[in-house]
Every structure is written in structure tokens, then in C-alpha cells.
Amino acid sequence: MGFFVIFGELLDKPFEMRFILLLLIGLQFSCNTSQKTVEKTTTATKNPDPVTYAESITEEDLKEHLYVYASDEFEGRETGKPGQKKAVAYLTSYYESLGIPAAKRDGDYQQKVPLEIAQVPEGNVDFNGSSFALGDNVLTFAEATGTYEDLVYVGYGIEEGSYSDYSNVDVSGKLVLIKAGEPVNADGNYVLSGDKKKSIWSNMSEGVGKKSTLAIEKGAKGVLYYDMTNFKRFKGYFDFMKSNKSGKMSLKDESDSQILIMLDEKSVAALKTDIESDHTPKAIPASIQLNVTSKNGEVDSENVAAIIKGTEKPDEYVVVSSHLDHIGVTADGQINNGADDDGSGTVALLEMAEAFKKAADAGEGPKRSIVFLHVTGEEKGLLGSKYYTDVDPILPLEQTVANLNIDMIGRIDPKRDGSRNYLYLIGSDKLSTELHNLSEEINDKYTQIEFDYTYNDENDPNRFYYRSDHYNFAKNNIPIIFYFNGTHADYHRPGDTPDKINYDLLKNRTRLVFYTAWEVANRENRIVVDKAVK
């Protein structure tokens, strides 16, 4: 590998020396000593063979990167903390050393992502004279104050097609009470689908946000949301944040300004005792006092993005992504190195970038542009990718052909039976049948990894499809594939260290993503979306 050829004699020296030298190398080496040139074949081909370039992705090079990136010196790479800054510097300097330019037009590899963190809120709410302490029977992650007497019950809080829970009520300027789920006919079929299939409105991960957003769009002041299944899940988050004195992080311009309070069966009974059986929207009498306070602090963080411009379709983009952050240091000082999560995905991107650069230097670069996107804030709620897609896309989303997202590809799921040469694929068929079929064909041709679609099941309780950065692309109708090895005993623990990585599997999986990106970038037509998000 070109980068490590230069520094081969320094690898045995202390980390600090290696790291400083890495930061200083810069662009002056990018055009000569940092690259081993792959010679072009004597016969030019319209569709060059990617195998030569894929073979530059090796176990040794992945290991060299990861032992630095997931070292103690990077302090667990927590979002906005000094360790994350070291990670950003490492990535930036590496792309500079390869001579791969920044994706931003101003030449800056770093995209600032303005974040803020709320302290864990404190206080209580009073419903019709009954008081409930925050964290017991009511949950919220942001400030909620004020006295309210206008409460509108909107049943399931859904509006789709000819069905609307808002058609006979006015919620403007009022609090609304919503319950989870969706309407069912007398024959047991769901009203929206007409059969036994639930809609996205019942989705555990999506329903609460979709219903709350609709309520606010209708003019509601805030939402009281009854959902026992989600209440237990969010209570786990709340208790963790409270015990770790760590509040909710959010994009600065999108911190919670609207009221959203989760209720359990005890607190909702103080407002409406028959909520389970009554589905009819109506105004209901209520006396509500919200006494929840919080404070916010700013967090400085950034994404890193580099690009290899396409030779024929430079304004169409294939984005390969991973998250650069992890969860930092435990309260007792143990470092969560995050070698698998997501050091493995990060170093995979670096190796793929070098492979594509070798192809470009040999005159066989991709037809479409390849974007290497390292996002921040994944561990805090997919914030860096959300900023990229929803606030400030560096490159136009409408010209983004696909997103291949890597989050943990260096280990083996101990719960899984079967070949160790496997990989979980999630989302490949959610938006594009063509992308799914292409993925299968590429694997059959080059890597022969056993694809496992267990977590692609819409009913999978882990909801992994909604839990990594690809989702922010998918919700914008950009076809995605999420590559994942599953969890293990060291997930989000100090034991996730570089010595636990299966580097032969990491190499094979990285090459798979490289081959897939190569095909998507070089095919004649862009991937077709035939299952667009509504």
C-alpha cells in the first residue's frame, strides 16, 4: 500500500511520532512517493477489470490503519471530543496523502456539523390534578413548560389517502393526544392497506415521528403520545442518559422546540381512561401543567468527505459511507476503542479510496464520481448523515445514485450459525430491485460471501434498517445497501479492540463493497428506484 510504503520504517516507532508525521505529510507527496502506480494494460477496454485494484485491499493494510484509528490515543472518538478530532485529522491527512481531493468545492475535507446537547431534563407534569415525575410515568428529552386547557384527542393521529383523524377537529395552537397503532376494520383488516399488512404508521421506529410531525404541521402546539412498547424503549434511553449525565444531542437548528411527551398507561389514564377502546377524535377537557426544564450546550463536530471525479458522468455520485465516531470513555476511565464499531467501516473506506485512486491514476477511473463520506454523530442519532442529507448536502441528492453504508464488518456474530464467511445485508431491496440483484450478481462473480438477510425483515425487532447512516439517504429515495456483521459481546464496550478483528473477513467484505461500488459507478444507466418512499 503506497501510504505505508513511505512510512514502513516508522511503524515500530511510538504512536505520537507516527501520528504527527501523518498530519504533516500533506499534499506535497500526493503526486509522487505516496502512490504505487498500477500500470495500464496495453489494450484499453471500455469496462476495465477491477480485480487488480481490489487486490490492493489487504489484511495488512487494514490492520495498520485500524491499530492506529482504534488505539487508546483516539480516546474512543466520542462525538465532539478531542479523540474525535484526532480521527478527523487522521482521515483528512490520509486523503491528502493520496491526492484524493475534498468533496467540498472550497477544498476543505471537513464539513462542520453544528450540534448541541441538552442536559437531561428535570421536572414533572400535572394532568387534571395528578402529578407525574419525569422518568417515571412520563418521558421527554427536551424542555416542556406551560399551562394548557385545550387538549384534542386525535385517535391514531393519521392522515393518508381518504382516511384522516383530523377531518373533524381543530388542533391549531393546542396539545394533541395520540395513541400508537392504526385503525382496523371489523373483519380484522387494517383500514389503510385493506388486508393484514400494517403500514409505516404502526412502525415502532417511524410511527411516533411521522405522527408527531403531522400534528405539528396541522398547527398543534405539542404532542402527548401513548405507546407502551416505545415507552419502555425510550425509558431505557432516558435512564442511561440520566445515569451518565449525558443529555440528548441534536443538530443545532433542529433541537426539540416542540413538545413531545411519551405517556404510559398510568399517566394517560389521568387524561383519558378509555383510550384503548375509543378511536373517535374529539376535544376533551383537561387541565395540564408542564414543568420540565433543560439547558443546551454547543458541540463542535464535523464530517469528512473526499471524492474521485467520474470520467464520463462526474455529476452523478455513488456515496460510500461509514461513521467516524464512537462512544468515548466510560465513567471509570475505560476507553471504548470501537475497532469494529465503526473502525472497521472507516478503514474499509480508506482502502477502497486507495484502490479507486490507483484505477484513476492508471486511466481506468470510475465513470461516475465516488464519494467517501465519513460522518459524525452516528452514535448520537445519525446526526452527521442527517445534516448531510437534510441540511447541507455537499453534492446534490437528486444526482446521488446510491449509498453503500458500512457499519461493523470486522467481527462474527456469535448468535449466528453457519459459515464464518458471511455478511448481513440490510435494505438492498427496499427501494431498488435492480440494486439488490446487482449486489447478488457481484458477490457471485467476485467474493462468494454468504449473504444473510435476517435483519432485512421488516418485522425484525432490532430495527437495524433505521439505526445507521444509510437511512438518511433511503428516506430521500436514494437506493442503499447496509453492510453489517451483527453485534457481539464487545458491542459498545471497552472490549471492542483491534486484536479482536477478523482481518481476513474484513478484507473480503471490503472488497465486496469495492466491487459493488465499481459496478454501480461504471454501469451505463443509473440504478432504478422502483419502490420509492411515500
Secondary structure by P-SEA (a helix, b strand, c coil): caaaaaacccccccaaaaaaaaaaccccccccccccccccccccccccccccccccccaaaaaaaaaaaacccccccccccaaaaaaaaaaaaaaaaacccccccccccbbbbbbbbbcccccccccccccccccccccccbbbbbbbcbbbbccccccccccccccccccccbbbbbbcbbbbccccccccccccccccccccccaaaaaaaaaaaacccccbbbbaaaaaaaaaaaaaaaaacccccccccccccbbbbbbcaaaaaaccccccccccbbbbbbbbbbbccbbbbbbbcbbbbbbbcccccccbbbbbbbbcccccccccccccccccccaaaaaaaaaaaaaaaaaaaacccccbbbbbbbbccccccaaaaaaacccccccccccccccccccccccccccccccccbbbbcccccccaaaaaaaaaaaacccccccccccccccccccccccccaaaaaaacccbbbbbcccccccccccccccccaaaaaaaaaaaaaaaaaaaaccccccccccccc
